[in-house]
Amino acid sequence: MAIRNNYRHTIYACYLGYITQAIVNNFAPLLFLTFHTVYHIPLDQIGLLVTLNFGTQLLVDLLSAKFADHIGYRRLIVAAHGFSAAGLIGLGLLPGLFTNPYAGLCIAVVLYAIGGGLIEVLISPIVEACPTDGKAAAMSLLHSFYCWGCVLVILTSTVLFRVLGMGSWKLVACCWAVVPLCNLVYFTQVPIAPLVETGKSMGIRALLRSKLFWVFTLLMVCAGASEQAMSQWASAFAESGLRVSKAVGDLAGPCLFSILMGLGRVFHAKIGEMIDLTKYLAACGLLCIGSYLLATLSPWAVPSLLGCGLCGLSVAAMWPGVFSLAAEKCPLGGTAMFALLALAGDLGCSSGPTVVGFVSTALEDDLKRGLLAGIVFPIVMLAGLALCRRLVRGKEVVEG
């Protein structure tokens, strides 16, 4: 069957889209200490790069909720990969073109964040709209490719840095742009179906009137913050807080985090149709609390790195799980619902690492105690899940 009529190719392109998203979100954090030492940028300003990334994605999410259906999925997803490629190339080139390298970094971050925001909004509804069965399992498997993308970025970048030296980071950044450029072409060829029939999807006002939707919003904030507070700072935490080498820190910190998160999402894809998702997410929240405590309170490096990895396992089902719950309880939510939930998730992705950065700076660059502050997010998520169960028992389903 030709590519233009085969939805299997659509799903493959979406997998590559989440790999692009992983590159956008996880390559720069591998260079946080490089930015700190080479450009003399304080840790709180480096933390603001994460805020800028996810804050820009948040703004894109908000605009997409209003305009995505009018512009069209194909145009936007192609543009998303173009912005992602431009930002990655800019990350390598722009700091050297400005008197203040931080300004160049900010411009590059904004460019690839626009692409990342569009990808986050569009990929899930594109897969949801494909004529296939087992949507919850498909969603979790889709999101696992974000994890495998993280592993790919960390392993490949670590090897290149070891072989070529850390001074090659600008070249490596430009090389990563090849992935979104290739997928840009792929998305021009694959079939894309509408998520909801024209005129039948819910409006934003109808969504905002639902208490349950607001609970999903809170859960997405906590899911994003719990994940990224650890993921974005794991490399710097291992290198400076645990005093291990950069290669060991990257492999045993963010790489182990991503591997276990990916395995957790594959496992969730296998059992997703057979479990009570709210109870499963609550168990994940408890494991997340334990992993933060192990990572930050252990006096030894090995248990701390194990805590970083277990955090990846604990957050695996959070993001796709909330998406699946929302799709089940709000079947007519359409693009607006996915965009608003992505907005909430990106708000969490922005606030989690930013809280860690500011707390660390306030405590004399102590990343251990800064990361410990991130424990608040899984705690709040447990409270949100309890409220969700209460509303579901009340049989509130958003139908529009």
N, C-alpha and C positions, 0 to 999 in steps of 0.2 A: 504494500500500500504506500502511496506517495506521502511525503512529509506533510503536505498541505491538507491531507485528509486523515491523518493518523494522530490521535490524541496522545498516544504513547510518547511521541516526540514532544508534545506540549509539556508533558510531565517531566521529561528529561531536561528540557530547557528551564523548567522551574527549579529542578535540582541544581542546575548550574547557576541559576539566579541566586539561590541561597548560598552557594559557594562564593559568589561575588559579594554578597552581603557579609559573609564571614571575613573576606579580605578587607573590606571597607572598615569593619569594626575592630579587627584584631591585629592588623599589621602595625599600625602606629603605636599601640601600647608596648610592643616589643622594643620600641625605641625611646620610651619615656626617660630612662636614665641617660641615654645618649643625648637627647634634647637638653636634659638638666646639666650635663657636664660640658657638652660642646658649646651650647648657646647660652649657658648660665640662666636658664629659665627656672624660676622657683616651682616647687611641687604643686602649690595651689594653682598656679597658672597652667601647669601641665594638666591638672585635673579639669580645668576649665575647657581644655580642648575636647575632653569627653562630653562636657556639658554642651559645647558648641555643636559637636557632632549630633548628639541625640536631640538637642534642642531644635536644630535645623530639621532633622527628621520629623520631630513633633509638629513643626509648622507645616511641613509638606503633608503629613497625615491629615491635618486639619483642612487644608485646602483640597486635598484629594476627596474628602468626604463630600464636598460640595460639587466638584467639577469632574471627577474621574469618569462617571458614566457618560457625561456629555462629550468629553474629549475622546474617549475610547481606550480600551485596555492596551491594544497593540501599540498605538502611538506613544503612550506613556511608558510602557515597559521598555520599548526601544530607547526612548530618551533617558530612562533611568540608567541603562547600561552605558550610555554615552557620558553622562555626568560622572558616573563611577570611575570610568577610565580617565577622564580629564582630571579628576581629583587625585588619583593615584600618581599620575604623571606630574601633577603640580606639587605633590608632596616631595618629590625628588628634586624638582627644579626651582620652585618659587622661593624657598628660604634663602637661596643664594642670590636672588634678584632684588632683595629688600635690605635696606640698612638695618631694619629690625627683623631678624629672621622669624620671630614669632608671628608677625603679620602675614608672612608668606605661608606659614603653617596654617594659620586661621583660614586663609582663602582656600587652600587645598582641602581643608576639612569641610568647609561649606559646600564645595563642589561635589565631593564624593558623598556627603551627607544627603544632598538632594537626591542623588541616585539611590542611596540606601533607603531613604524614606519611601520613595516610589516603589522600590522592590518589596519592602515590607507590607505596604498596603495592597499591592496587586497580586503577588505570587499566591497567597492563600486563596483568595476568591477565584483565581484562574484555575487552580487545582480543584477547588470545591465545585466549579461549574463543569468540569470534565465528566462525561457520561460513564462513570465507574461506580462500583459499590464499595462499602466499607470506608466511609468518609473519615471517621475518627482515626482509623488506622493509617489511612493515606495521609492525613494531616500530620500525624506524629512522625511517620517515615519521612515526609517532606522536610520537616523541621530538623530531622537528624542530619540532613545534608549540610545544614549550617554548622553542625558540630564537626563533621568530617572536613568541611572547608577550613575550620579553625585549626584542626590537626595538620592539614596540608600546609597552611600558611606558616605555622610554627615550625614544623619539621623542615620544610624546604628553606625557609628563611634562616633557620639555625645553621643548616648545612652550608648555605651560601655565605653567611657571615664568617663561619669557621674557615672556609676555603679561600674566600676573597678578602676577608678582613671586615671589621665593622665600618671602615671607611667606604665600603661599597653599598651602603644602605640606600643611597639615592638611586643607584642603578637598579637595585632589587625592587624598589618601589615602582619604577617605570616598567619593569618586566611583569609585575603583577597586573598591570593594566591590560595585558593581552587577553586575560580571561573574560572580562566584560566586553571587550571589543568583539571577540568571537561569538559570544552569546547574543550580542546585539544583532548580528547577522542571522543567527539561528531563529530568533524571535520574529524576524520578518517573514519566516517561511511556515511556521507551525500554525495549526488551527486554534482559534480561541473562541470559546462559547460564552454567551451571556450568563451571569450568575442567576438573575431573576428576570422574568419576562418584563419587557419595557412597560413602565407604568404601574407595576404591581409591588415594587419594593417599598419598604417603609421610609418615611422621611425622618430627618434628624429630630424634629420635635417629638414625634411619636416614640422614638427611642429614649429621649431624655425624660419622658414622663414615667418610665418604668423604674421602680426601685431595684429590680433585679439587674437591670442593665448597669445601674450605678455600682452595684456590688461587683459585677464583672469588671467594671472599670478599675475599682480598687484592687481587685485581684491581679489585673494586668500590670498595674503600677508596681505592686509588690513582687510579681514574677520577674519583671525587667530589672528592678533594683537588686533583688537577691542574686540574680545571675551575674549582672555586670559589675556590681561592687567587688566581687571576687575576681571575675574574669579579667577586668581591665587592669587590676592592680597586682595580679598574681606574680607576674614576671618581676616587677620592681620590688614586691614584697620578698620574694625568694632571694633576690640578689642583694638587697640592702638590709632587709630585716632578718634574714636567716643566714646571711654571709656565705652563700654558695655561689659558684661561678655562673655567669650568664647562661651558658649552654645547659648546665644542669638545672638551673632555675627555670628556664623556659620549658624544658622537657618534663620536669617533675612537677611544675606548677600549672601554667595555662594549658600545656599539651595534655597532661593527665586529666585535667578538668574537662577538656573538650572530648577526649576519648570516652570517659565515663558518661558524659552528658549524651554523646551520640549513642552509646550502648543502651543507656536508659531510655532513649526515645525509640530505638528499635524494639526494645522489650515492651514498651508501652504500645507500640503498633501491633504487637502480637497478641496482647491481652486486653487491648483497649475496649473491645466490644463485650468483655465478660466481667467487668469490674464496676463497682460504684466509684465513679470518677472523683466525687467530692471527698470520699474517705481516702482514696489513693493520694490525692493532692495534699490532704492533711498529714498523711504519713510522710510525704516528701517534705512538707514544711518542718516537721519535727526533726527529720534527718538533716535538713539544712541548718537548723539551729545548732545541732550537735557538731556539724562540720565546721561552722564558724568558730565555735568554742575550741575545738581541737586545733584548728589552724593557728589561732591567736594566743591561746593560753599554754600550749605545750612548750616546755623549755628546750625541746630538742627539734632539730631541723626535719628529720624523717617523719615524725607524726604530724608536724605542721604541714608538710607537703602533702601527706596523705589526706589531711583535712581539706586542703585546696581541691584535691581530686574528688573526694566524696561530695563536696559542694556541687560539682558538675553533675554527679549522679542525682543529687537531691533536687536540682532545679530542672532536670530533663523534661518532665511532664508538665511543668507549670505553664509555660507559654502556650504550647499546642493544646493542652488540656482545657484551659480557659476558653480558647477559640472554639473547641469542640462543644463545650457546654453552652456557649452562647449561640452557636449555630443550631443546636438542638432546641433550645428554649426560644429562639427568635429566628424561625426559618425564613421570614421575609425581611430580615435585616439588611440584606444586600450589601453593596459596596460601602455604604455609609457606616454600617455597623463594624465591618472589618477595619475601616479607616479609623474610626473613633477608638476602637480597642487597640489598634496599632499605635495610635497617638498616646493612649494611656501607658502602653508598654514602653514606648520611647521616653515618656516622662519618667518612668521608673529607671530606665537604662541611663538617663541623664543624671537623676538625683542620687542614685546609689553610689557611683564612683565619685561624684562631687562631694558628697558627705564624707566619704573616706579621705579624700584629698584635703578638705578643710580641717577635719578633726586631726589628721596626721600633722599638718602644718602647725595647728594650735598647740600640739603636744610635742613640739621640737622635732618634727619629721619622724615621729614614731609610727611607722606603718602598721605595726602589730595592734596598737590600741586604736588606730584609725579604722582598720578592718573590723575590729570588734564592734564598732559602732554600726556596722552593716547588719548586725543580728536583729535590729529592730524591724527589718522588712519581712522576714519570714514569720516573726511573731505577729505582726499585723495581718499577714496573710491567713494565719490560723483563725484569727477573729473574723475575717471576712468570709472564710469558708463556713464557719458556724452560722453566720447570718444568711449565707446562701442556702444552706440546708433548711433553715427555718422558712425562708420564702418559697423554696421548692415544695416543702410540705404543705404550704398554703396554696399550692397549685397555681402559682402565678406563671403563666407562659405568655410571652409577648407575641401577639398575633397581628398587631397593627390596627 
